[in-house]
Amino acid sequence: MPPRSSPTARQQRLGAELRKLREQSGMSAQQAAALLGVDRTRIPNVESGRFGISPERVRTLAFNYGCPDTALVDLLAAMAQERDRGWWEEHRGLLPPALLDIAELEHHAAGLATAVTTHVPGLLQTEEQARAVFDTAVPPLPGPDLEARLALRLRRQEVLDRPVPYEAVIHEAALRMQFGGPEVARAQLEHILEQSERATVTVRVIPFAAGGFPGAGQSFTYVSAPVPHLDTVQLDSSHGSILLDADMKLRRYRGLLDRLRGLALSTADSRAFVHSLAQDL
């Protein structure tokens, strides 16, 4: 099988986790390759995500690395077994890989929690709002690129149809941004209220009255995995999406998310707040 030219974030994560286990065991890549009876270059290529690996070999390596976490090993083996192309692959070559990585992350998530300060979360945006947001890009997006990004964003929202808990902590500033004008903004607020009625969706608002808070200048999503060790933080930036998975970073953003929850209104008060904003438009 030829090496992958562009491994996905999930494929890279599998390799990175195998590398962590190997390094924790004190075993060299050459020793690991000997366990599998493969060329010594195979292990670095697997750990970079450029080469795939069978579930059986994942289990063999984990056993010899002395990994005691059976839940983690089971999930890594399941990741290695994935062969189906996700729906997001339809957009490969048309959109930046980082956007497809976000869709892949959401698809496999056991839970999602996002905190935003200037934009309504993509999973809660109406088509009109999303189009208006994309229209503000500098330089302007070519028509086909804009339509492809819009199609991806709307398709990603299907994750809300699954029994996956989704929490959105939204700052008042994001709710007051009138992308597309008052009518689009009002419809967006009404859409948030509708989505918040789902059993799996929680929307909480941080009002201006809460004052300043840590992390106010960034938006992020905490993607929970079936095994906490495989959680991921996805950051939005002007240069694109950034994925973090180091234990220290995960702890930091779990703590930040808890701080933001403490500043936010209750779910009932948040609904009343959003309703009031919609009525004022």
GUSE-349785 format. One record per residue (C-alpha): residue in three letters; x, z, y. Coordinates in Angstrom, 1 decimal. Layout:
<nodes>
+------+--------+--------+--------+
: code :     xx :     zz :     yy :
+------+--------+--------+--------+
:  ALA :      X :      Z :      Y :
...
+------+--------+--------+--------+
</nodes>
This chain:
<nodes>
+------+--------+--------+--------+
: code :     xx :     zz :     yy :
+------+--------+--------+--------+
:  MET :    0.0 :    0.0 :    0.0 :
:  PRO :    1.5 :   -1.0 :    3.4 :
:  PRO :    2.1 :    1.7 :    6.0 :
:  ARG :   -0.6 :    2.3 :    8.6 :
:  SER :    0.4 :    0.8 :   12.0 :
:  SER :   -2.0 :    3.1 :   13.9 :
:  PRO :   -3.0 :    6.2 :   11.9 :
:  THR :   -6.1 :    8.0 :   13.3 :
:  ALA :   -5.9 :   11.6 :   14.7 :
:  ARG :   -7.4 :   12.9 :   11.5 :
:  GLN :   -4.9 :   11.1 :    9.3 :
:  GLN :   -2.1 :   12.5 :   11.5 :
:  ARG :   -3.6 :   16.0 :   11.3 :
:  LEU :   -3.6 :   15.9 :    7.5 :
:  GLY :    0.1 :   14.9 :    7.6 :
:  ALA :    0.9 :   17.6 :   10.2 :
:  GLU :   -0.7 :   20.3 :    8.1 :
:  LEU :    1.2 :   19.3 :    5.0 :
:  ARG :    4.4 :   19.4 :    7.1 :
:  LYS :    3.6 :   22.9 :    8.3 :
:  LEU :    3.0 :   24.1 :    4.7 :
:  ARG :    6.3 :   22.5 :    3.6 :
:  GLU :    8.3 :   24.0 :    6.5 :
:  GLN :    6.7 :   27.5 :    5.9 :
:  SER :    7.8 :   27.3 :    2.3 :
:  GLY :   11.4 :   26.5 :    3.3 :
:  MET :   11.4 :   23.3 :    1.3 :
:  SER :   13.1 :   20.1 :    2.5 :
:  ALA :   11.4 :   16.7 :    2.6 :
:  GLN :   13.8 :   15.6 :   -0.1 :
:  GLN :   12.8 :   18.4 :   -2.4 :
:  ALA :    9.1 :   17.7 :   -1.8 :
:  ALA :    9.7 :   14.1 :   -2.7 :
:  ALA :   11.4 :   15.1 :   -5.9 :
:  LEU :    8.3 :   17.1 :   -6.9 :
:  LEU :    6.2 :   14.0 :   -6.6 :
:  GLY :    8.8 :   11.6 :   -8.1 :
:  VAL :    8.9 :    9.4 :   -5.0 :
:  ASP :   11.5 :    8.1 :   -2.6 :
:  ARG :   12.7 :   10.7 :   -0.1 :
:  THR :   11.3 :    8.7 :    2.8 :
:  ARG :    7.8 :    9.0 :    1.5 :
:  ILE :    7.3 :   12.6 :    2.6 :
:  PRO :    8.1 :   12.0 :    6.3 :
:  ASN :    5.8 :    8.9 :    6.3 :
:  VAL :    3.0 :   11.0 :    4.7 :
:  GLU :    3.5 :   13.8 :    7.2 :
:  SER :    3.3 :   11.3 :   10.1 :
:  GLY :    0.1 :    9.9 :    8.8 :
:  ARG :    1.7 :    6.4 :    8.3 :
:  PHE :    1.2 :    6.7 :    4.5 :
:  GLY :   -1.8 :    8.0 :    2.6 :
:  ILE :   -1.6 :   10.5 :   -0.2 :
:  SER :   -3.9 :   11.3 :   -3.1 :
:  PRO :   -5.9 :   14.5 :   -3.3 :
:  GLU :   -4.1 :   15.4 :   -6.5 :
:  ARG :   -0.7 :   15.1 :   -4.8 :
:  VAL :   -2.0 :   17.2 :   -1.9 :
:  ARG :   -2.8 :   20.0 :   -4.4 :
:  THR :    0.5 :   19.6 :   -6.2 :
:  LEU :    2.4 :   20.0 :   -2.9 :
:  ALA :    0.2 :   22.9 :   -1.7 :
:  PHE :    0.8 :   24.7 :   -5.1 :
:  ASN :    4.6 :   24.3 :   -4.9 :
:  TYR :    4.6 :   25.2 :   -1.2 :
:  GLY :    3.0 :   28.5 :   -2.3 :
:  CYS :   -0.1 :   28.1 :   -0.1 :
:  PRO :   -2.6 :   30.9 :   -1.0 :
:  ASP :   -5.5 :   29.5 :    1.2 :
:  THR :   -7.7 :   27.7 :   -1.4 :
:  ALA :  -10.3 :   26.8 :    1.2 :
:  LEU :   -7.6 :   25.1 :    3.3 :
:  VAL :   -6.2 :   23.2 :    0.3 :
:  ASP :   -9.7 :   22.0 :   -0.7 :
:  LEU :  -10.3 :   20.6 :    2.8 :
:  LEU :   -6.9 :   18.9 :    3.0 :
:  ALA :   -7.6 :   17.3 :   -0.4 :
:  ALA :  -11.0 :   16.2 :    0.8 :
:  MET :   -9.4 :   14.7 :    3.9 :
:  ALA :   -6.9 :   12.8 :    1.7 :
:  GLN :   -9.8 :   11.4 :   -0.4 :
:  GLU :  -11.6 :    9.9 :    2.6 :
:  ARG :  -11.7 :    6.1 :    2.2 :
:  ASP :  -14.9 :    5.0 :    3.9 :
:  ARG :  -14.5 :    3.4 :    7.3 :
:  GLY :  -16.5 :    5.4 :    9.9 :
:  TRP :  -18.9 :    3.6 :   12.2 :
:  TRP :  -16.4 :    4.1 :   15.1 :
:  GLU :  -14.0 :    1.7 :   13.3 :
:  GLU :  -16.3 :   -1.2 :   14.6 :
:  HIS :  -14.7 :   -0.5 :   18.0 :
:  ARG :  -11.1 :   -0.5 :   16.9 :
:  GLY :   -9.1 :   -3.1 :   18.9 :
:  LEU :  -11.8 :   -3.1 :   21.5 :
:  LEU :  -11.4 :    0.5 :   22.9 :
:  PRO :   -8.5 :    2.9 :   23.2 :
:  PRO :   -7.8 :    4.7 :   19.9 :
:  ALA :   -8.2 :    8.1 :   21.6 :
:  LEU :  -11.9 :    7.4 :   22.2 :
:  LEU :  -12.3 :    6.6 :   18.5 :
:  ASP :  -10.5 :    9.8 :   17.6 :
:  ILE :  -13.1 :   11.8 :   19.6 :
:  ALA :  -15.9 :   10.2 :   17.6 :
:  GLU :  -14.1 :   10.9 :   14.4 :
:  LEU :  -13.6 :   14.5 :   15.3 :
:  GLU :  -17.2 :   15.0 :   16.2 :
:  HIS :  -18.4 :   13.3 :   13.0 :
:  HIS :  -16.4 :   15.8 :   10.8 :
:  ALA :  -17.1 :   18.9 :   13.0 :
:  ALA :  -18.7 :   22.0 :   11.7 :
:  GLY :  -19.5 :   23.0 :   15.3 :
:  LEU :  -18.9 :   21.8 :   18.8 :
:  ALA :  -18.6 :   23.8 :   22.1 :
:  THR :  -17.8 :   22.0 :   25.4 :
:  ALA :  -17.2 :   23.4 :   28.9 :
:  VAL :  -17.4 :   21.0 :   31.8 :
:  THR :  -17.1 :   21.4 :   35.6 :
:  THR :  -17.7 :   18.0 :   37.2 :
:  HIS :  -19.5 :   15.8 :   34.6 :
:  VAL :  -22.4 :   16.3 :   32.3 :
:  PRO :  -21.1 :   16.3 :   28.8 :
:  GLY :  -21.0 :   12.9 :   27.2 :
:  LEU :  -23.2 :   14.0 :   24.3 :
:  LEU :  -25.9 :   14.9 :   26.8 :
:  GLN :  -25.7 :   12.0 :   29.1 :
:  THR :  -28.5 :    9.5 :   29.5 :
:  GLU :  -27.6 :    5.8 :   29.3 :
:  GLU :  -28.1 :    5.4 :   33.0 :
:  GLN :  -25.9 :    8.4 :   33.9 :
:  ALA :  -23.2 :    7.2 :   31.5 :
:  ARG :  -23.2 :    3.7 :   33.0 :
:  ALA :  -23.0 :    5.2 :   36.5 :
:  VAL :  -20.1 :    7.4 :   35.5 :
:  PHE :  -18.2 :    4.4 :   34.0 :
:  ASP :  -19.0 :    2.4 :   37.2 :
:  THR :  -16.8 :    4.8 :   39.2 :
:  ALA :  -13.6 :    3.9 :   37.2 :
:  VAL :  -10.6 :    2.9 :   39.2 :
:  PRO :   -9.7 :    0.1 :   38.8 :
:  PRO :  -13.2 :   -1.1 :   37.8 :
:  LEU :  -13.8 :   -1.6 :   34.1 :
:  PRO :  -14.4 :   -5.2 :   33.0 :
:  GLY :  -18.0 :   -5.8 :   31.9 :
:  PRO :  -17.2 :   -6.0 :   28.2 :
:  ASP :  -15.1 :   -2.8 :   28.3 :
:  LEU :  -17.8 :   -0.9 :   30.1 :
:  GLU :  -20.5 :   -2.0 :   27.6 :
:  ALA :  -18.2 :   -1.1 :   24.7 :
:  ARG :  -17.6 :    2.4 :   26.1 :
:  LEU :  -21.3 :    2.9 :   26.7 :
:  ALA :  -22.2 :    1.8 :   23.2 :
:  LEU :  -19.6 :    4.2 :   21.8 :
:  ARG :  -20.9 :    7.1 :   23.9 :
:  LEU :  -24.5 :    6.6 :   23.0 :
:  ARG :  -23.7 :    6.3 :   19.3 :
:  ARG :  -21.6 :    9.5 :   19.4 :
:  GLN :  -24.8 :   11.3 :   20.5 :
:  GLU :  -26.2 :   10.9 :   17.0 :
:  VAL :  -24.2 :   13.9 :   16.0 :
:  LEU :  -26.9 :   16.0 :   17.7 :
:  ASP :  -29.3 :   14.7 :   15.1 :
:  ARG :  -27.3 :   16.5 :   12.4 :
:  PRO :  -27.4 :   20.3 :   11.7 :
:  VAL :  -24.2 :   20.9 :   13.6 :
:  PRO :  -24.3 :   23.6 :   16.3 :
:  TYR :  -23.6 :   22.2 :   19.8 :
:  GLU :  -23.0 :   24.4 :   22.8 :
:  ALA :  -22.6 :   23.1 :   26.3 :
:  VAL :  -21.4 :   25.4 :   29.1 :
:  ILE :  -21.9 :   23.4 :   32.3 :
:  HIS :  -20.9 :   24.3 :   35.8 :
:  GLU :  -23.5 :   23.9 :   38.6 :
:  ALA :  -21.2 :   21.4 :   40.3 :
:  ALA :  -21.6 :   19.0 :   37.3 :
:  LEU :  -25.4 :   19.3 :   37.5 :
:  ARG :  -25.4 :   18.5 :   41.2 :
:  MET :  -23.3 :   15.4 :   40.9 :
:  GLN :  -25.7 :   12.5 :   41.6 :
:  PHE :  -24.1 :    9.6 :   39.7 :
:  GLY :  -26.4 :    6.7 :   40.1 :
:  GLY :  -28.5 :    8.3 :   42.8 :
:  PRO :  -31.3 :   10.9 :   42.9 :
:  GLU :  -33.6 :    9.2 :   40.3 :
:  VAL :  -30.9 :    8.9 :   37.7 :
:  ALA :  -29.8 :   12.5 :   38.5 :
:  ARG :  -33.3 :   13.8 :   38.0 :
:  ALA :  -33.8 :   12.0 :   34.8 :
:  GLN :  -30.4 :   13.4 :   33.6 :
:  LEU :  -31.5 :   16.9 :   34.3 :
:  GLU :  -34.8 :   16.4 :   32.5 :
:  HIS :  -32.9 :   15.0 :   29.6 :
:  ILE :  -30.7 :   18.1 :   29.4 :
:  LEU :  -33.9 :   20.2 :   29.3 :
:  GLU :  -35.3 :   18.1 :   26.5 :
:  GLN :  -32.0 :   18.3 :   24.5 :
:  SER :  -31.8 :   22.1 :   25.0 :
:  GLU :  -35.1 :   22.4 :   23.0 :
:  ARG :  -33.3 :   21.4 :   19.9 :
:  ALA :  -32.7 :   24.2 :   17.5 :
:  THR :  -29.0 :   23.3 :   17.2 :
:  VAL :  -28.3 :   22.8 :   21.0 :
:  THR :  -27.5 :   25.6 :   23.4 :
:  VAL :  -27.1 :   24.8 :   27.1 :
:  ARG :  -25.8 :   27.5 :   29.5 :
:  VAL :  -25.0 :   27.1 :   33.2 :
:  ILE :  -22.3 :   28.7 :   35.3 :
:  PRO :  -23.7 :   28.9 :   38.9 :
:  PHE :  -21.7 :   28.6 :   42.0 :
:  ALA :  -22.5 :   32.3 :   42.5 :
:  ALA :  -20.2 :   33.2 :   39.6 :
:  GLY :  -17.2 :   32.4 :   41.9 :
:  GLY :  -13.8 :   31.2 :   40.7 :
:  PHE :  -12.8 :   31.4 :   37.1 :
:  PRO :   -9.8 :   30.4 :   34.9 :
:  GLY :   -9.8 :   26.8 :   33.7 :
:  ALA :  -12.1 :   25.7 :   36.5 :
:  GLY :  -10.2 :   22.4 :   37.0 :
:  GLN :  -10.5 :   21.1 :   33.4 :
:  SER :  -13.1 :   20.1 :   30.9 :
:  PHE :  -12.6 :   20.7 :   27.2 :
:  THR :  -14.3 :   20.7 :   23.8 :
:  TYR :  -13.6 :   23.1 :   21.0 :
:  VAL :  -14.2 :   21.4 :   17.7 :
:  SER :  -14.7 :   23.8 :   14.9 :
:  ALA :  -13.7 :   22.7 :   11.4 :
:  PRO :  -15.1 :   24.1 :    8.1 :
:  VAL :  -11.7 :   26.0 :    7.9 :
:  PRO :  -10.8 :   27.7 :   11.3 :
:  HIS :   -7.1 :   26.7 :   10.7 :
:  LEU :   -8.1 :   23.1 :   11.2 :
:  ASP :  -10.0 :   23.6 :   14.5 :
:  THR :   -9.1 :   21.2 :   17.4 :
:  VAL :   -9.3 :   21.4 :   21.2 :
:  GLN :  -10.0 :   18.1 :   22.9 :
:  LEU :   -9.1 :   17.9 :   26.6 :
:  ASP :  -10.3 :   15.3 :   29.1 :
:  SER :   -7.7 :   14.1 :   31.7 :
:  SER :   -7.3 :   11.2 :   34.0 :
:  HIS :   -4.7 :    9.8 :   31.6 :
:  GLY :   -7.0 :   10.0 :   28.6 :
:  SER :   -7.9 :   12.4 :   25.8 :
:  ILE :   -5.5 :   15.1 :   24.6 :
:  LEU :   -5.8 :   16.9 :   21.2 :
:  LEU :   -4.4 :   20.3 :   20.7 :
:  ASP :   -4.2 :   22.1 :   17.3 :
:  ALA :   -1.3 :   24.7 :   17.6 :
:  ASP :   -2.5 :   28.2 :   16.7 :
:  MET :   -1.5 :   29.6 :   20.1 :
:  LYS :   -3.5 :   26.9 :   21.9 :
:  LEU :   -6.5 :   27.4 :   19.8 :
:  ARG :   -6.5 :   31.1 :   20.5 :
:  ARG :   -6.1 :   30.4 :   24.2 :
:  TYR :   -9.1 :   28.1 :   24.4 :
:  ARG :  -11.3 :   30.4 :   22.2 :
:  GLY :  -10.6 :   33.1 :   24.7 :
:  LEU :  -11.3 :   30.8 :   27.7 :
:  LEU :  -14.6 :   29.7 :   26.1 :
:  ASP :  -15.6 :   33.4 :   25.7 :
:  ARG :  -14.7 :   34.0 :   29.4 :
:  LEU :  -16.9 :   31.1 :   30.5 :
:  ARG :  -19.8 :   32.3 :   28.3 :
:  GLY :  -19.5 :   35.6 :   30.0 :
:  LEU :  -19.9 :   33.9 :   33.4 :
:  ALA :  -22.8 :   31.7 :   32.4 :
:  LEU :  -26.5 :   32.5 :   32.8 :
:  SER :  -28.6 :   33.2 :   29.7 :
:  THR :  -30.1 :   30.2 :   27.9 :
:  ALA :  -33.6 :   31.0 :   29.4 :
:  ASP :  -32.2 :   31.4 :   32.9 :
:  SER :  -30.1 :   28.3 :   32.5 :
:  ARG :  -33.2 :   26.3 :   31.6 :
:  ALA :  -35.0 :   27.6 :   34.7 :
:  PHE :  -32.0 :   26.8 :   36.8 :
:  VAL :  -31.8 :   23.2 :   35.6 :
:  HIS :  -35.6 :   22.8 :   36.0 :
:  SER :  -35.2 :   24.0 :   39.6 :
:  LEU :  -32.5 :   21.6 :   40.4 :
:  ALA :  -34.6 :   18.7 :   39.0 :
:  GLN :  -37.6 :   19.8 :   41.1 :
:  ASP :  -35.5 :   19.7 :   44.2 :
:  LEU :  -34.4 :   16.0 :   43.7 :
+------+--------+--------+--------+
</nodes>
